[in-house]
Amino acid sequence: MFNISKPGVSAARIAVIGGGVVGLSIAWRLGQQGLAVAVFEAGACGREASWAAAGMLAAQIETEPTEEGLLPLARESQRLWPDFAVELERATGIAVGFRDEGTMMVALTRDDAEKLRFTHDLHRRMDLPISWLSAAEVLAREPHLNPRLSGGLFSPLDGQVDNRLVAQALVAACRKAGCDIRENSPVDGVEIVDGRVTGLQLHRPDQDPIFHPADIVVMAAGAWSRGIKGLPARSRLPVRPVKGQMLALRMDPAAPLLRHVVWAPNCYLVPRRDGRLIVGATTEERGFDRTQTAGGMLALLDGAWRALPGIEELAVDEFWCGFRPGSRDDLPILGMSDTEGLILATGHHRNGILLTPITAQTIVAAIVSGRIPELIRPFALDRFQAAAVSA
Ligand SMILES: Cc1cc2nc3c(=O)[nH]c(=O)nc-3n(C[C@H](O)[C@H](O)[C@H](O)COP(=O)(O)OP(=O)(O)OC[C@H]3O[C@@H](n4cnc5c(N)ncnc54)[C@H](O)[C@@H]3O)c2cc1C
């Protein structure tokens, strides 16, 4: 494996493709170490998936049987979040809405309760600190939930952050740390000579691209990562957009209908301190289609109303959609590639906000030391190459 510390990472010119939470957090940490970093963002920073997300930090309760491999990385990132939030707030003066009241998952019918008990068995096998609540215990915590519900789970370690504020704070923190943030600067491709990165080709409308030299390029273009040109076939990233529609209702911040993040059978509900109640989200394989559909809104409102009937009275504040960067196995792609100088930080799918602190920490450690931290070894791109060879 190549070692970037030779001839010296301190003199390296680092370019990050993508100004979402992933690219920005890596740039911030590199800038804090006095390294020369430029972030190239096609539009405005933090306005794609990082803006569309619900901001749940759900390392434990969201665990699905196919995603057990993510658990150590997700739990470590969750452990880092409280300090990460404080550090961001101190650096920028922007409070990022970190909340740790815990998260509930509720069953509305007896069938739902059966399914939830099955999920809870999985949690127990993984030794996750999640407890079963009777209907009365759920309602004692959240009295506005449907009074006919049949039970629920409580995960004290899962919480939330306001992802839009996180992105805003990261831009400010990057600037303070001396990073060069270039918005409205789409990257056409990565320039590679003799298996080594030499820079980026920056897109210019109606003109030839312009070359920007770089010794290290961090690929953090989220759902668009596959479209960046110039990579050899073996480094092509198996990342696709997974569309999610979401809406926000407006509660009275002085008398919110909910305090915890709540997962109901067909939606989740995320109450913000400013009174917004986020209702999410659809999961759709529609490419980069930004259509916001009546069906999407109907499904979300129906799911939310069954769990929390009082939403009927609330104003609809906003309706939007975004693209989760989903890899072929829905796990992130992290670490070095076969191309010297090309670092990968993409494919965070539905957990990119949760995984931001650990992604920044491990990718920066890899860049500075030239060695891949143990925790991200399972997420190397070559897991897909190995699968292709054995198929
Ligand atoms: C509806 C929805 C709900 C979600 N809820 C949660 C949640 O509750 N918790 C959680 O942890 N995660 C959640 N996620 C997932 C999370 O939002 C993503 O995993 C995370 O934001 C990915 O960050 P990113 O920086 O990789 O991508 P993005 O934020 O999409 O950033 C990538 C950036 O790259 C830029 N870019 C693209 N192409 C180019 C180019 N050619 N040149 C330069 N720049 C380029 C884009 O403009 C974009 O700004 C949710 C996602 C969605 C869509």
The ligand as an SDF file (V2000), in Angstrom:
LIG
                    3D

 53 58  0  0  0  0  0  0  0  0999 V2000
  -34.4570   11.3190    3.1600 C   0  0  0  0  0  0  0  0  0  0  0  0
  -33.1410   11.0100    3.8360 C   0  0  0  0  0  0  0  0  0  0  0  0
  -33.1090   10.7940    5.2000 C   0  0  0  0  0  0  0  0  0  0  0  0
  -31.9040   10.5100    5.8350 C   0  0  0  0  0  0  0  0  0  0  0  0
  -31.8820   10.3790    7.1960 N   0  0  0  0  0  0  0  0  0  0  0  0
  -30.7040   10.1370    7.8090 C   0  0  0  0  0  0  0  0  0  0  0  0
  -30.6400   10.0490    9.2240 C   0  0  0  0  0  0  0  0  0  0  0  0
  -31.6500   10.2220    9.9120 O   0  0  0  0  0  0  0  0  0  0  0  0
  -29.4470    9.7760    9.8110 N   0  0  0  0  0  0  0  0  0  0  0  0
  -28.3050    9.5910    9.0840 C   0  0  0  0  0  0  0  0  0  0  0  0
  -27.2550    9.3220    9.6750 O   0  0  0  0  0  0  0  0  0  0  0  0
  -28.3280    9.7030    7.7310 N   0  0  0  0  0  0  0  0  0  0  0  0
  -29.4840    9.9680    7.0920 C   0  0  0  0  0  0  0  0  0  0  0  0
  -29.5280   10.0690    5.7320 N   0  0  0  0  0  0  0  0  0  0  0  0
  -28.3030    9.7720    4.9730 C   0  0  0  0  0  0  0  0  0  0  0  0
  -27.3610   10.9660    4.9430 C   0  0  0  0  0  0  0  0  0  0  0  0
  -28.0710   12.1100    4.5700 O   0  0  0  0  0  0  0  0  0  0  0  0
  -26.2380   10.7070    3.9340 C   0  0  0  0  0  0  0  0  0  0  0  0
  -25.6730    9.4360    4.1370 O   0  0  0  0  0  0  0  0  0  0  0  0
  -25.1450   11.7510    4.0970 C   0  0  0  0  0  0  0  0  0  0  0  0
  -25.6920   13.0510    4.0510 O   0  0  0  0  0  0  0  0  0  0  0  0
  -24.1180   11.5730    2.9980 C   0  0  0  0  0  0  0  0  0  0  0  0
  -23.2560   12.6790    3.0530 O   0  0  0  0  0  0  0  0  0  0  0  0
  -22.3410   13.0160    1.8160 P   0  0  0  0  0  0  0  0  0  0  0  0
  -21.5310   14.2060    2.1870 O   0  0  0  0  0  0  0  0  0  0  0  0
  -21.6560   11.7820    1.3670 O   0  0  0  0  0  0  0  0  0  0  0  0
  -23.3900   13.3240    0.6360 O   0  0  0  0  0  0  0  0  0  0  0  0
  -24.0870   14.6820    0.2100 P   0  0  0  0  0  0  0  0  0  0  0  0
  -24.5900   15.4540    1.3510 O   0  0  0  0  0  0  0  0  0  0  0  0
  -25.0650   14.3510   -0.8720 O   0  0  0  0  0  0  0  0  0  0  0  0
  -22.8730   15.4930   -0.3720 O   0  0  0  0  0  0  0  0  0  0  0  0
  -22.2680   15.1510   -1.5970 C   0  0  0  0  0  0  0  0  0  0  0  0
  -21.9400   16.4770   -2.2730 C   0  0  0  0  0  0  0  0  0  0  0  0
  -21.1810   16.2270   -3.4510 O   0  0  0  0  0  0  0  0  0  0  0  0
  -21.5430   17.2080   -4.3800 C   0  0  0  0  0  0  0  0  0  0  0  0
  -21.1650   16.7510   -5.7120 N   0  0  0  0  0  0  0  0  0  0  0  0
  -21.7820   15.8120   -6.4750 C   0  0  0  0  0  0  0  0  0  0  0  0
  -21.1510   15.6980   -7.6490 N   0  0  0  0  0  0  0  0  0  0  0  0
  -20.1270   16.5840   -7.6410 C   0  0  0  0  0  0  0  0  0  0  0  0
  -19.1280   16.9510   -8.5790 C   0  0  0  0  0  0  0  0  0  0  0  0
  -19.0580   16.3720   -9.7870 N   0  0  0  0  0  0  0  0  0  0  0  0
  -18.2480   17.9150   -8.2410 N   0  0  0  0  0  0  0  0  0  0  0  0
  -18.2910   18.5190   -7.0110 C   0  0  0  0  0  0  0  0  0  0  0  0
  -19.2370   18.2080   -6.0930 N   0  0  0  0  0  0  0  0  0  0  0  0
  -20.1300   17.2600   -6.4060 C   0  0  0  0  0  0  0  0  0  0  0  0
  -23.0430   17.3500   -4.2120 C   0  0  0  0  0  0  0  0  0  0  0  0
  -23.4990   18.5800   -4.7250 O   0  0  0  0  0  0  0  0  0  0  0  0
  -23.1870   17.2310   -2.7030 C   0  0  0  0  0  0  0  0  0  0  0  0
  -23.2330   18.4880   -2.0620 O   0  0  0  0  0  0  0  0  0  0  0  0
  -30.7150   10.4090    5.0770 C   0  0  0  0  0  0  0  0  0  0  0  0
  -30.7460   10.6640    3.7020 C   0  0  0  0  0  0  0  0  0  0  0  0
  -31.9420   10.9660    3.0870 C   0  0  0  0  0  0  0  0  0  0  0  0
  -31.9460   11.2760    1.6070 C   0  0  0  0  0  0  0  0  0  0  0  0
  1  2  1  0
  2  3  1  0
  2 52  2  0
  3  4  2  0
  4  5  1  0
  4 50  1  0
  5  6  2  0
  6  7  1  0
  6 13  1  0
  7  8  2  0
  7  9  1  0
  9 10  1  0
 10 11  2  0
 10 12  1  0
 12 13  2  0
 13 14  1  0
 14 15  1  0
 14 50  1  0
 15 16  1  0
 16 17  1  0
 16 18  1  0
 18 19  1  0
 18 20  1  0
 20 21  1  0
 20 22  1  0
 22 23  1  0
 23 24  1  0
 24 25  2  0
 24 26  1  0
 24 27  1  0
 27 28  1  0
 28 29  2  0
 28 30  1  0
 28 31  1  0
 31 32  1  0
 32 33  1  0
 33 34  1  0
 33 48  1  0
 34 35  1  0
 35 36  1  0
 35 46  1  0
 36 37  1  0
 36 45  1  0
 37 38  2  0
 38 39  1  0
 39 40  1  0
 39 45  2  0
 40 41  1  0
 40 42  2  0
 42 43  1  0
 43 44  2  0
 44 45  1  0
 46 47  1  0
 46 48  1  0
 48 49  1  0
 50 51  2  0
 51 52  1  0
 52 53  1  0
M  END
$$$$
